[in-house]
Amino acid sequence: MDNMKNAEKNVENENMENHETESMEKNDELLLTKEGLEKLEKELHHLKTVKRKVIAERIKEAISFGDITDNAEYEDAKNEQAFIEGRIITLEKMLRRSRLLEKNMDDDHHVNLGSTVRLRDMELDEEQEYTIVSTAEADPTDKKISNESPVGKALIGHTIGDQIEVKVPAGTLKFKIEAVD
């Protein structure tokens, strides 16, 4: 059961890494907010200083069981080690290409990367708030949407009072921009 969970997690993380790598290849630099940069640096530090040691111990313990040819614990640990090393390489590439996003204080009413936008859903008459971030920082559960997502793309460059329509798989969403921070 744990192997299945690990495999699913590895596939999910690999898909995220592939998207990040594709994004990096499209644009040579990766714009990050200060918070996003710190998050990536923290993850890299954790992988190098904690996870590498933990996985090395798991491998050492699995080897101590004897024959490694049919040792599932050894195979699982080696797979996790490969994932960790791949993630370290991806993070290092991202950080080398990253540029800290600095908000333009002269233009605080237009939606840009790093803006927090309060929207009114015109059909549901409900307010929603999102922060527009790069794909590397996107986390919809934390109300951070990518500038490459349909809603993020549609918002970029607009200002308070603008009404926008966004085509999504479920249809067309209509929003009015209430505030931009």
C-alpha positions in Angstrom: 0.0 0.0 0.0 2.8 2.4 0.9 4.5 1.6 -2.4 1.3 2.6 -4.3 1.1 5.9 -2.4 4.7 6.6 -3.1 4.3 5.8 -6.8 1.3 8.1 -7.0 3.2 10.8 -5.2 6.2 10.4 -7.5 4.0 10.6 -10.6 2.3 13.7 -9.3 5.6 15.4 -8.4 7.2 14.3 -11.7 4.3 15.9 -13.6 4.8 19.1 -11.6 8.5 19.1 -12.3 8.0 18.5 -16.0 5.7 21.5 -16.1 8.2 23.6 -14.2 11.0 22.4 -16.5 8.9 23.1 -19.6 8.1 26.5 -18.2 11.7 27.2 -17.6 12.6 26.2 -21.2 10.0 28.6 -22.6 11.2 31.5 -20.6 14.8 31.7 -19.6 14.0 33.4 -16.3 11.5 32.4 -13.7 9.9 35.3 -11.9 9.2 34.6 -8.2 7.8 36.5 -5.3 10.0 36.8 -2.2 7.8 34.2 -0.5 8.0 31.8 -3.4 11.8 32.2 -3.6 12.1 31.5 0.1 9.8 28.4 -0.2 12.0 26.9 -3.0 15.2 27.6 -1.1 13.8 26.1 2.1 12.6 22.9 0.1 16.1 22.6 -1.4 17.8 22.9 1.9 15.5 20.3 3.5 16.1 17.9 0.7 19.9 18.2 0.9 20.3 18.2 4.6 17.4 16.0 5.9 15.9 13.9 3.2 19.3 12.7 1.8 20.3 11.5 5.2 17.0 9.8 5.9 17.1 7.9 2.6 20.7 6.9 3.0 19.7 5.3 6.3 16.8 3.5 4.7 19.1 2.1 2.0 21.7 1.1 4.6 19.1 -0.7 6.6 17.6 -2.4 3.5 21.1 -3.6 2.5 21.6 -5.1 6.0 18.7 -7.5 5.4 20.9 -9.3 2.9 20.2 -10.2 -0.7 19.1 -7.0 -2.4 17.8 -8.6 -5.6 14.3 -9.3 -4.3 14.4 -6.7 -1.5 11.3 -4.4 -2.0 12.4 -2.1 0.8 15.7 -1.5 -1.0 14.0 -0.9 -4.3 11.5 1.5 -2.7 14.4 3.4 -1.0 16.4 3.6 -4.2 13.3 4.9 -6.1 12.8 7.6 -3.5 16.5 8.5 -3.6 16.2 9.0 -7.4 13.2 11.2 -7.0 14.9 13.3 -4.3 18.0 13.8 -6.4 15.8 14.7 -9.4 13.9 17.2 -7.4 17.2 18.7 -6.1 18.4 19.2 -9.7 15.1 20.7 -10.7 15.1 23.2 -7.8 18.7 24.2 -8.4 17.8 24.9 -12.1 14.8 26.9 -11.1 16.8 28.9 -8.5 19.6 29.6 -11.0 17.0 31.0 -13.5 14.9 32.8 -10.9 14.5 36.5 -10.6 12.9 38.2 -7.7 9.7 40.0 -8.7 9.7 43.6 -7.5 6.3 45.2 -7.5 6.1 48.5 -9.4 4.9 51.1 -6.8 3.9 53.5 -9.5 1.3 51.2 -10.9 -0.7 49.6 -8.1 -4.0 49.3 -9.9 -3.1 47.0 -12.8 -3.0 43.3 -12.3 0.5 41.9 -12.6 2.5 39.0 -11.3 2.5 39.3 -7.5 -0.8 41.2 -7.4 -3.6 40.1 -5.1 -6.9 40.6 -6.9 -10.4 40.7 -5.4 -12.9 39.6 -8.0 -16.7 39.5 -8.1 -18.2 36.5 -9.8 -20.9 38.2 -11.9 -23.1 35.1 -12.1 -22.9 33.9 -8.5 -22.5 37.5 -7.1 -19.7 36.2 -4.8 -16.3 37.7 -4.1 -13.1 35.7 -4.5 -9.5 36.7 -3.9 -6.4 35.4 -5.6 -2.7 36.2 -5.8 -1.2 35.9 -9.3 2.1 34.0 -9.1 4.4 32.1 -11.4 3.7 28.4 -12.2 6.4 27.4 -9.7 4.5 29.1 -6.8 0.9 28.2 -7.9 -1.2 26.7 -5.1 -5.0 26.9 -5.6 -5.6 25.7 -2.1 -3.8 28.8 -0.9 -5.6 31.0 -3.4 -2.4 31.5 -5.5 -3.1 31.0 -9.2 -0.6 30.9 -12.0 -0.2 33.7 -14.5 -0.4 31.0 -17.1 -3.8 29.6 -15.9 -6.9 30.7 -17.8 -8.0 33.1 -15.0 -4.5 34.4 -14.4 -3.9 35.1 -18.1 -7.2 36.9 -18.4 -6.5 39.1 -15.4 -3.0 40.3 -16.3 -2.9 43.9 -17.4 -6.5 44.7 -16.3 -7.4 47.2 -13.6 -10.1 47.9 -11.0 -13.6 48.1 -12.5 -12.7 46.0 -15.6 -15.0 43.1 -16.4 -13.4 40.0 -17.9 -14.7 36.8 -19.4 -12.6 33.6 -19.0 -13.2 30.5 -21.1 -12.7 27.4 -19.0 -13.6 23.8 -19.7 -16.9 24.2 -17.8 -17.9 27.2 -19.9 -17.3 31.0 -19.5 -16.8 32.7 -16.2 -17.5 36.5 -15.9 -15.7 38.5 -13.3 -15.4 42.2 -12.3 -12.2 43.3 -10.7 -13.1 44.9 -7.3 -9.6 45.6 -5.9 -5.9 45.1 -6.8 -3.2 45.1 -4.1 
